[in-house]
Amino acid sequence: MSTEGKSRVMTTRKLQEMKIKGEKIAMLTAYDFTSAKILDEAGIDVILVGDSASNVIAGHETTLPITLDQMIYHAQSVMRAVKNPLVVVDLPFGSYQGNSREAVASAIRIMKESEADAVKLEGGQEVIESVRRILSAGIPVMGHLGLMPQSINKFGTYSVRAKEEAEAAQLIEDALMLEEAGCFAIVLEKIPADLAEKVSALLKIPVIGIGAGGKTDGQVLVMHDMLGLSTEFSPRFLRRYHNLHDEMLSSFRRYIEDVKSCDFPNENEQY
Ligand code: KIV
């Protein structure tokens, strides 16, 4: 599967070539124009318009409440900003699990209304019919296995998945099935590093990890987490590159103080 021929620089084919060359793929989430523009400027390979927007933007406890319309709104905002990276959009909970006809209709809406490059969905054999149908419409699909936040009510916890042999074997089977169906990449979330390494070696398509160790073909993090905007979420896999929470807090406090003390605006800041 390839997006060669379109105007943006990164394509699914290039991601495949990066895997062959052993060049790591860097992916981060974005949900808005300004952040996406900075990510583009930084040289990110892939932007994921993740349904984690449900948590970090809308403040929901889970990813379940976010709607297809809301995902499209975020995807449109991101698409207005980017020139280089491949943009992948999460199909939200309830938009593809029911039946494959609904799945392809949801994916088509995302592609038509946002002009993004690909969709991502969670699951293996239980959603394979939807995956095949979306692919048959010419829409690139990224799979997602391991911890699948849309199934939190089934799992009951966000802890590490596939530690037991049976679940690990099922994950390998699902990964191979997704590749066979034609997915251009898969995300592996919060699974043992040696299992992720094994899957990455078995699959020809790129495997992007989050909490899956350093031997996958690439890494993804939620932007708000790696910038240190969210303070409550501290899993072991998360590396914080900044403490934006504290930076913002102190800027907001200084602004409030300046307004209250009539220091802002000064003579140079008026007409
Ligand atoms: O929604 C999201 O941000 C994701 C990543 C955690 C992979 O699916």
Residues whose N, C-alpha, C, O or C-beta is under 5 A from the ligand:
A	BS01	KIV	T29 G50 D51 S52 V187 V220 V222
